[in-house]
């Protein structure tokens, strides 16, 4: 006999014995109750039967039935216990109150995210949608009627199945990698909720870098010549040369992936445009001070913040703690329009806005 049959007894499982034309199910405990025996020897070996837990025996099934009845080796599998869900009971209590018709009090962002995970686990689509939406807004200044009702989401929370593009007035279409893409700007990305209400989609993005590029525009009207010799004049830029401001977002890998998923779901190119539009109405803030777009474009006033690289290009890098963007599609690509931005020009300024923990929230780890 195998040493395993004497010293090793598996704690769980069932074995199948096919004797003649009859099948018997034996529990592990019953099989090893009279060990060592032929069955424990086979099932404890390296034979194929040990892997499949099934043995075929050319013997009389009636006699074998008497043997297992007398042994008693035959076992009836016990009734399966009810499934145990490894989920948080306190979160389930909140969800149960929602199902009973009560409102859920969201304690903080962590609580909301945990509720969101469990509502998705239980396939509660209505609750999931309510937890996803941060804010519903009516924009009384919007020119486009379809954009008056707006909905604000965190980028990571956007449900791809609910977004679509506003109506395109241009019938011309292009094909790109099998996707149908309008040839010209087709408007904003929209969101339709479970009840069918349509809203313009706004996106909240946290913790990213924004880079302002300043380019001096040279033109014949702003250039002057300075003689450097009898025949060679030198062209110099006039101090009034206009400055072109380009604003670019340095998105995280996670945010970029989400935007690509959004682009794919609306049949747009997955090549996301990181240069963003900054309209005059954008609420811009640097180091706690509200800054107009004209002020952001004034390189003289911002000279203490602007850096110059080896090629002489000027740029201003800001750390954006919070921003609100509007998504649109232009020439088949997803672009972004900056509506609100809270940023810092230095780590010192960022540290100055940090908040201490309240005394009643401190814990020992």
Order of alpha helices (4+ residues) and beta strands (2+ residues): alpha-beta-beta-alpha-alpha-alpha-beta-alpha-alpha-alpha-alpha-beta-beta-beta-beta-beta-beta-beta-beta-beta-beta-alpha-beta-beta-beta-alpha-beta-beta-beta-alpha
